[in-house]
Amino acid sequence: MLRLESGIVQRVIKQKPGMQLVEVLLTSSGHLGQAISYSAEKYAAGDELLLNTTAVRLSLGTGGYHIVVGKILADGAADLYPSSWGHIMKMRYSPWQMAVDAVEEQNSPYHSLFTDEQASLEGTPVLIGELHSLLPTVAGAIREAAPSWRIVYVMPDGASLPIGLSQQVAHLKSQGLVSSTVTTGHAWGGDWESVNIYNGLLAARLTAKADIIVCLLGPGVAGTGTPLGFSGMQLAEVIHAVSLLGGIPFFIPRVSFSDTRERHRGVSHHTLTLLRKFTLRPVLMPVPIWGDERDDRIASQLTEIHKQAGHILLRRAAPSQAQLEKLEGLYDLQLSTMGRSWREDPAPFQAAILAAELAVKSAGAAVSGGRSGFAEPDTLAALALFLTRNGE
């Protein structure tokens, strides 16, 4: 199903860099709705637009928005996504394909940075996770632990493709918590564009000058209730890329004790499936300790993680709920995930804070390695020992 309809703009509801939300009157039905646009073209009351109404017709969880294709023009043409040197197409061969300024392409002023086969992340810590809604918690915790660090967010293409959909990214950039963004694969709209996750991570380090990288999926992940049918499976490739490029992979487990679905209680099966079988390189995974029955459930779930894949678990006391309250107020953040606030389900946010704090502290370790040596099992074990000996 791909449903296209025309609509007339009634008013502009919201506007921010990379996104405009308008109220539209559908021509065919006379129904009012909201439509979201990611183009450089701005709309006003009275403009006639071509809309993709598919998701709303199917009642999908996209916020109830139609998607603006563009203005219906009586004549002439419009460039809805201007570029400078771009010849790399994203959303290739779809009706919405566009040329972007890919950071690594031949005409890019940064091309030479990516021609070195030995280019490395040089031990940069990379926080990897499934839930986009944890980005504010991660960014806020990093800022508290390392106020001067440049935080760069890398968005793969496993969920939302336009980064403009993310209200979190826009807010975090306005607050100075995220320095810049990189969109990889067919995701688009970041400060830097890249062809794939490998060069996207290198771009975060080499062009955006990241002190720490956060790589969470964009908003709108999919799940099917099957063992492998969920968007988070893409994170296996992210882990491999970080490891082979010489970064330090810190994995944020998906944890909840309020989710009504058994497969997501404690440590979600999304985390367990990914780490038990489909990651071929080890990660450091911070695991909160609460000192109650929650610890028993998580311990039983993680029994085989280290044995099967060599992942290193960093079991530490869970950050306090007071830290969450402080972060929320300090940076004007709305901390919620899967429809629940941190007061209803603090566990996922505590796991995110713990991962951020340990990733920052790992930078003080004296480790050495070549292009991928930083993420070798022995080096990760040494990092875990360093964190243990330094008050953790």
C-alpha positions as CSV (number, residue, x, y, z in Angstrom):
1,M,0.0,0.0,0.0
2,L,1.3,3.5,-0.9
3,R,-1.5,6.0,-0.6
4,L,-1.0,9.6,-2.0
5,E,-3.5,12.4,-1.5
6,S,-3.6,16.1,-1.9
7,G,-4.3,18.5,1.0
8,I,-4.5,22.2,1.7
9,V,-2.4,23.7,4.5
10,Q,-4.6,25.3,7.2
11,R,-1.8,26.5,9.5
12,V,1.8,25.9,10.6
13,I,1.8,24.0,13.9
14,K,5.6,23.7,14.5
15,Q,8.8,24.6,12.8
16,K,12.4,23.7,13.6
17,P,15.6,23.0,11.6
18,G,15.0,20.1,9.3
19,M,11.2,19.7,10.1
20,Q,7.9,21.5,9.7
21,L,4.6,20.3,11.0
22,V,1.4,21.7,9.4
23,E,-2.3,21.1,9.7
24,V,-3.9,20.0,6.4
25,L,-7.3,19.5,5.0
26,L,-7.5,16.4,2.9
27,T,-9.1,17.2,-0.5
28,S,-10.7,13.8,-1.0
29,S,-12.3,13.4,2.4
30,G,-12.5,16.8,4.0
31,H,-10.7,15.4,7.1
32,L,-8.2,17.5,9.1
33,G,-4.9,16.0,9.9
34,Q,-1.3,16.8,10.6
35,A,1.5,16.5,8.1
36,I,5.2,16.5,8.6
37,S,7.8,17.8,6.2
38,Y,11.6,17.3,6.2
39,S,12.5,19.4,3.1
40,A,14.0,22.9,2.8
41,E,10.7,24.1,1.3
42,K,8.5,25.9,3.8
43,Y,4.8,25.9,3.6
44,A,2.0,28.4,4.5
45,A,-1.7,28.5,4.8
46,G,-3.3,27.9,1.4
47,D,-0.5,25.8,-0.1
48,E,-1.7,22.7,-1.9
49,L,0.5,19.7,-1.0
50,L,1.0,16.1,-2.2
51,L,0.9,13.9,0.9
52,N,1.8,10.3,1.7
53,T,-1.1,9.2,3.9
54,T,-0.3,5.5,4.1
55,A,0.8,5.2,7.8
56,V,-2.2,7.1,9.1
57,R,-4.5,5.0,7.0
58,L,-3.0,1.9,8.6
59,S,-3.1,3.5,12.1
60,L,0.6,2.9,12.5
61,G,2.6,4.4,15.4
62,T,4.0,7.3,13.5
63,G,2.5,10.1,15.7
64,G,-0.6,10.3,13.5
65,Y,1.3,12.3,10.8
66,H,1.0,12.3,7.1
67,I,4.2,12.9,5.2
68,V,4.6,15.8,2.9
69,V,6.0,14.8,-0.6
70,G,6.1,18.4,-1.8
71,K,4.0,21.4,-3.0
72,I,1.8,20.9,-6.0
73,L,3.3,23.3,-8.5
74,A,1.4,25.0,-11.3
75,D,4.7,25.3,-13.2
76,G,8.4,25.5,-12.5
77,A,10.5,23.3,-10.3
78,A,11.9,23.3,-6.7
79,D,15.0,21.9,-5.0
80,L,13.7,20.5,-1.7
81,Y,17.1,19.3,-0.4
82,P,19.9,21.6,-1.7
83,S,23.4,20.1,-1.7
84,S,26.9,21.5,-2.4
85,W,29.0,18.7,-3.8
86,G,26.7,15.7,-3.4
87,H,26.4,13.0,-6.0
88,I,25.6,10.2,-3.5
89,M,22.0,9.2,-3.7
90,K,20.0,8.2,-0.6
91,M,16.7,6.4,-0.8
92,R,18.0,5.3,-4.2
93,Y,15.5,4.5,-7.0
94,S,12.5,5.4,-4.8
95,P,10.3,8.3,-5.8
96,W,12.0,10.3,-3.1
97,Q,15.7,9.7,-4.0
98,M,17.9,12.7,-3.2
99,A,21.6,13.6,-3.7
100,V,23.4,14.4,-0.4
101,D,26.8,15.8,0.5
102,A,28.4,12.5,1.6
103,V,31.4,13.3,3.6
104,E,33.6,10.7,2.0
105,E,32.8,11.1,-1.7
106,Q,35.3,12.3,-4.3
107,N,34.2,15.9,-4.5
108,S,34.0,16.3,-0.7
109,P,36.6,18.5,0.9
110,Y,37.1,15.8,3.5
111,H,37.6,13.0,1.0
112,S,41.3,12.5,1.8
113,L,40.5,11.7,5.4
114,F,38.8,8.5,4.3
115,T,41.3,7.2,1.8
116,D,43.7,6.0,4.5
117,E,43.0,2.3,5.1
118,Q,44.5,2.6,8.6
119,A,42.0,5.3,9.7
120,S,40.9,4.5,13.2
121,L,38.6,5.5,16.0
122,E,41.7,5.5,18.2
123,G,40.1,4.1,21.2
124,T,37.1,6.5,21.2
125,P,34.3,5.1,23.4
126,V,31.1,4.4,21.5
127,L,27.8,3.9,23.3
128,I,25.5,1.5,21.3
129,G,21.8,0.9,22.0
130,E,18.4,0.2,20.5
131,L,16.1,2.8,22.0
132,H,16.3,6.3,20.6
133,S,14.3,7.6,23.6
134,L,17.4,7.0,25.8
135,L,19.4,9.5,23.9
136,P,18.6,12.5,26.2
137,T,19.6,10.4,29.3
138,V,22.9,9.3,27.7
139,A,23.8,12.7,26.5
140,G,22.9,14.4,29.8
141,A,24.9,11.8,31.8
142,I,27.9,12.3,29.6
143,R,27.8,16.1,29.9
144,E,27.6,15.8,33.7
145,A,30.6,13.4,33.8
146,A,32.7,15.3,31.1
147,P,31.4,18.9,30.6
148,S,34.0,19.7,27.9
149,W,33.6,16.6,25.7
150,R,32.2,16.8,22.2
151,I,29.3,14.3,22.0
152,V,28.5,13.2,18.4
153,Y,25.3,11.2,17.6
154,V,25.5,8.7,14.8
155,M,22.1,7.5,13.4
156,P,22.0,4.3,11.4
157,D,19.2,3.6,8.9
158,G,17.5,0.8,10.8
159,A,14.5,2.9,11.9
160,S,13.5,6.4,10.9
161,L,15.4,7.7,7.9
162,P,15.0,11.4,8.3
163,I,16.8,12.6,11.5
164,G,14.4,15.6,11.5
165,L,11.7,13.3,13.0
166,S,13.6,13.2,16.2
167,Q,12.5,15.8,18.7
168,Q,15.2,14.6,21.1
169,V,18.0,15.4,18.6
170,A,16.7,19.0,18.0
171,H,16.4,19.7,21.7
172,L,19.8,18.2,22.6
173,K,21.5,20.3,20.0
174,S,19.7,23.4,21.1
175,Q,20.9,22.7,24.7
176,G,24.4,22.1,23.6
177,L,24.4,18.5,24.7
178,V,25.0,17.0,21.3
179,S,27.7,18.8,19.2
180,S,26.8,17.3,15.8
181,T,25.1,14.4,14.1
182,V,26.0,11.9,11.4
183,T,23.4,10.0,9.4
184,T,24.5,6.8,7.7
185,G,23.3,4.5,5.0
186,H,19.9,5.7,3.8
187,A,19.3,7.8,6.9
188,W,19.6,11.5,6.1
189,G,19.5,15.0,7.4
190,G,22.5,14.9,9.8
191,D,25.2,17.6,10.0
192,W,27.3,15.0,8.2
193,E,26.1,12.4,5.7
194,S,27.9,9.1,5.1
195,V,27.4,6.1,2.8
196,N,27.6,3.5,5.6
197,I,28.1,2.9,9.3
198,Y,31.8,2.4,9.0
199,N,32.6,5.8,7.4
200,G,29.8,7.3,9.6
201,L,31.7,6.4,12.7
202,L,35.0,7.6,11.2
203,A,33.2,10.9,10.3
204,A,32.1,11.3,13.9
205,R,35.8,11.1,15.0
206,L,37.7,12.6,12.1
207,T,35.4,15.4,10.9
208,A,33.1,16.1,13.8
209,K,36.0,15.7,16.3
210,A,34.0,13.5,18.7
211,D,35.4,12.8,22.2
212,I,32.6,10.2,22.6
213,I,30.2,8.8,20.1
214,V,26.6,7.7,20.8
215,C,25.0,5.3,18.2
216,L,21.4,4.6,18.9
217,L,18.8,3.7,16.3
218,G,16.5,6.5,15.2
219,P,12.9,6.8,16.4
220,G,10.3,4.3,15.1
221,V,12.0,0.9,15.6
222,A,9.9,-2.2,14.5
223,G,9.3,-5.4,16.3
224,T,7.3,-8.5,15.1
225,G,7.2,-10.8,18.2
226,T,9.6,-13.2,16.5
227,P,13.2,-14.0,17.6
228,L,14.9,-12.1,14.8
229,G,12.3,-9.7,13.4
230,F,13.2,-6.5,15.1
231,S,15.2,-3.4,14.1
232,G,17.8,-3.8,16.8
233,M,19.4,-6.6,14.9
234,Q,21.3,-4.0,13.0
235,L,23.3,-3.2,16.1
236,A,25.4,-6.4,15.4
237,E,26.9,-4.6,12.5
238,V,27.4,-1.5,14.5
239,I,29.3,-3.5,17.2
240,H,31.5,-5.1,14.6
241,A,32.2,-1.7,12.9
242,V,33.2,-0.1,16.2
243,S,35.4,-3.0,17.2
244,L,37.2,-3.4,13.9
245,L,37.7,0.4,13.6
246,G,39.4,0.5,17.0
247,G,36.7,2.0,19.1
248,I,35.6,0.8,22.5
249,P,32.0,-0.7,22.3
250,F,29.8,0.0,25.3
251,F,26.5,-1.7,24.9
252,I,23.4,-0.3,26.7
253,P,21.1,-3.2,27.5
254,R,17.4,-2.8,27.0
255,V,16.1,-3.3,30.5
256,S,12.6,-3.0,32.0
257,F,10.6,-4.2,35.0
258,S,7.4,-2.4,34.0
259,D,6.9,-3.8,30.5
260,T,3.9,-6.2,30.5
261,R,5.4,-8.4,27.8
262,E,7.4,-11.2,29.3
263,R,10.0,-11.2,26.5
264,H,10.9,-7.6,27.5
265,R,11.0,-8.0,31.3
266,G,14.4,-7.8,32.9
267,V,16.8,-7.8,30.0
268,S,14.8,-7.7,26.8
269,H,15.1,-10.7,24.4
270,H,16.3,-8.1,21.8
271,T,19.5,-7.6,23.8
272,L,19.9,-11.3,24.7
273,T,19.3,-12.5,21.1
274,L,21.8,-10.0,19.7
275,L,24.6,-10.6,22.1
276,R,24.3,-14.4,22.6
277,K,24.5,-15.4,18.9
278,F,24.9,-12.6,16.4
279,T,27.8,-10.5,17.6
280,L,31.2,-11.8,16.6
281,R,33.2,-9.3,18.7
282,P,32.9,-8.7,22.4
283,V,31.4,-5.6,24.1
284,L,31.6,-4.0,27.5
285,M,28.0,-4.1,28.9
286,P,27.2,-2.1,32.1
287,V,24.6,-3.9,34.2
288,P,22.9,-2.1,37.1
289,I,22.7,-3.7,40.5
290,W,19.7,-2.9,42.7
291,G,20.2,-5.2,45.6
292,D,16.8,-6.9,45.3
293,E,15.0,-9.6,43.3
294,R,15.6,-7.7,40.1
295,D,19.3,-8.7,40.3
296,D,18.4,-12.4,40.4
297,R,16.3,-12.2,37.3
298,I,19.0,-10.4,35.3
299,A,21.7,-12.7,36.6
300,S,19.9,-15.7,35.3
301,Q,19.2,-14.1,31.9
302,L,22.9,-13.1,31.4
303,T,24.4,-16.5,32.5
304,E,25.5,-17.5,29.0
305,I,26.5,-14.0,27.7
306,H,30.1,-14.2,28.7
307,K,30.6,-17.9,28.0
308,Q,29.1,-17.8,24.5
309,A,30.4,-14.5,23.1
310,G,33.1,-13.2,25.5
311,H,31.1,-10.1,26.4
312,I,32.3,-8.4,29.6
313,L,29.7,-7.5,32.1
314,L,30.3,-4.4,34.3
315,R,28.1,-5.0,37.3
316,R,27.8,-1.8,39.3
317,A,25.3,-0.2,41.7
318,A,22.3,1.3,39.8
319,P,22.4,5.1,39.6
320,S,19.9,6.8,41.9
321,Q,16.6,8.1,40.8
322,A,17.7,11.4,42.2
323,Q,20.2,11.5,39.3
324,L,17.4,11.1,36.8
325,E,15.4,13.9,38.4
326,K,18.5,16.1,38.3
327,L,19.2,15.4,34.7
328,E,15.6,16.0,33.7
329,G,15.5,19.4,35.4
330,L,19.1,20.5,34.6
331,Y,18.7,20.1,30.8
332,D,14.9,20.4,30.4
333,L,14.7,16.8,29.3
334,Q,11.5,14.7,28.9
335,L,12.8,11.3,30.0
336,S,10.4,8.6,28.8
337,T,10.7,5.4,26.9
338,M,8.1,3.0,25.4
339,G,5.4,5.3,26.7
340,R,6.6,5.2,30.4
341,S,8.4,8.0,32.3
342,W,11.4,7.3,34.5
343,R,9.2,7.4,37.5
344,E,7.1,4.6,36.2
345,D,10.1,2.5,35.0
346,P,13.5,3.8,36.1
347,A,15.5,0.7,35.1
348,P,16.2,1.6,31.4
349,F,17.3,5.1,32.3
350,Q,19.6,3.8,35.1
351,A,21.2,1.4,32.7
352,A,21.8,4.3,30.2
353,I,23.4,6.6,32.9
354,L,25.6,3.8,34.1
355,A,26.8,3.1,30.6
356,A,27.5,6.8,29.9
357,E,29.5,7.2,33.2
358,L,31.6,4.1,32.6
359,A,32.3,5.0,29.0
360,V,33.6,8.4,30.1
361,K,35.7,6.9,32.9
362,S,37.3,4.4,30.5
363,A,39.1,7.3,28.7
364,G,41.5,7.4,31.7
365,A,42.8,3.9,31.0
366,A,46.3,3.5,29.6
367,V,45.5,1.1,26.7
368,S,47.4,0.6,23.5
369,G,46.5,-1.1,20.2
370,G,46.5,-0.8,16.5
371,R,43.6,-0.2,14.2
372,S,41.4,-2.7,16.0
373,G,43.6,-3.4,19.0
374,F,41.5,-1.2,21.3
375,A,38.6,-3.6,21.1
376,E,40.5,-6.9,21.4
377,P,39.2,-9.1,24.2
378,D,42.3,-8.6,26.3
379,T,42.1,-4.9,26.0
380,L,38.4,-4.9,27.0
381,A,39.3,-7.1,30.0
382,A,42.0,-4.6,30.9
383,L,39.6,-1.7,30.7
384,A,37.1,-3.6,32.9
385,L,39.9,-4.1,35.5
386,F,40.9,-0.5,35.3
387,L,37.3,0.6,36.0
388,T,37.1,-1.8,38.9
389,R,40.4,-0.6,40.4
390,N,39.3,3.1,40.1
391,G,36.4,3.2,42.5
392,E,33.9,1.3,40.4
